[in-house]
């Protein structure tokens, strides 16, 4: 087991550039042109929202901790970077990733319990035969080359929250933003500590108000120049209360003194804000119908 991210298989084998990840996915689609054209799917982020909701539902039934759900989401994203989704039953893949993640995160669930709860939640897609999940588990492990250790941003958040004198409400919001980043490609693109810093940065600018997203977007736009010495540009962001401006300035000063990749933080912030924009288009019924089309038509639910 890698003791840290820098020596891990996650960094060496599962961290892509955006261009290389797009190439990998395009190659998968090119190899399966017929079914890709026959069964169109919505934005990948919308599917991720659905998958997250399904995993959370399963997690609540079995009282599983959030980090195991996060690991399951990464397994699903890794797996679908190797296998075209239309060749699979996503419900079985989700249940299997959940089962495997629980073992890896030391909160194991009996295979019969996972199958029973998954079948209760999605009876039309999950067979009662536990061997199906067992076979799918080997499929996932094989496609991921048995590289199952996952490093998450939660640890970094815990380590630096006191150093940055974060209020509890900001810590809670940062935690939620970390949860949300699993709905994007960021876990395959950037290091966990960058995600944690991004979540903290957004937590001190995002607030449950009409201007929250706009304020965050404006602050992100000024982050690079701020870290170059123009901190005043952050201090006057429209929509950010004065107390929050001080928190942002303190965070920016801390970033400027460290070795954090500011460009990566800016790009991550933009990606997460973009997710929240896309989320407004989410329609659970439509996503489920589009998945059901290829699962049923290709007999993948058998």
Secondary structure as UniProt FT lines:
FT   HELIX           5..7
FT   HELIX           9..13
FT   HELIX           18..31
FT   HELIX           33..38
FT   HELIX           44..62
FT   HELIX           66..79
FT   TURN            80..82
FT   HELIX           85..87
FT   HELIX           90..104
FT   TURN            105..106
FT   HELIX           111..121
FT   TURN            123..125
FT   HELIX           130..143
FT   TURN            144..146
FT   HELIX           154..160
FT   TURN            161..165
FT   HELIX           168..181
FT   TURN            182..183
FT   HELIX           186..188
FT   HELIX           192..203
FT   TURN            204..205
FT   TURN            210..211
FT   HELIX           212..226
FT   TURN            227..229
FT   HELIX           232..235
FT   TURN            238..239
FT   HELIX           242..257
FT   HELIX           262..279
FT   TURN            280..281
FT   HELIX           284..297
FT   TURN            298..301
//
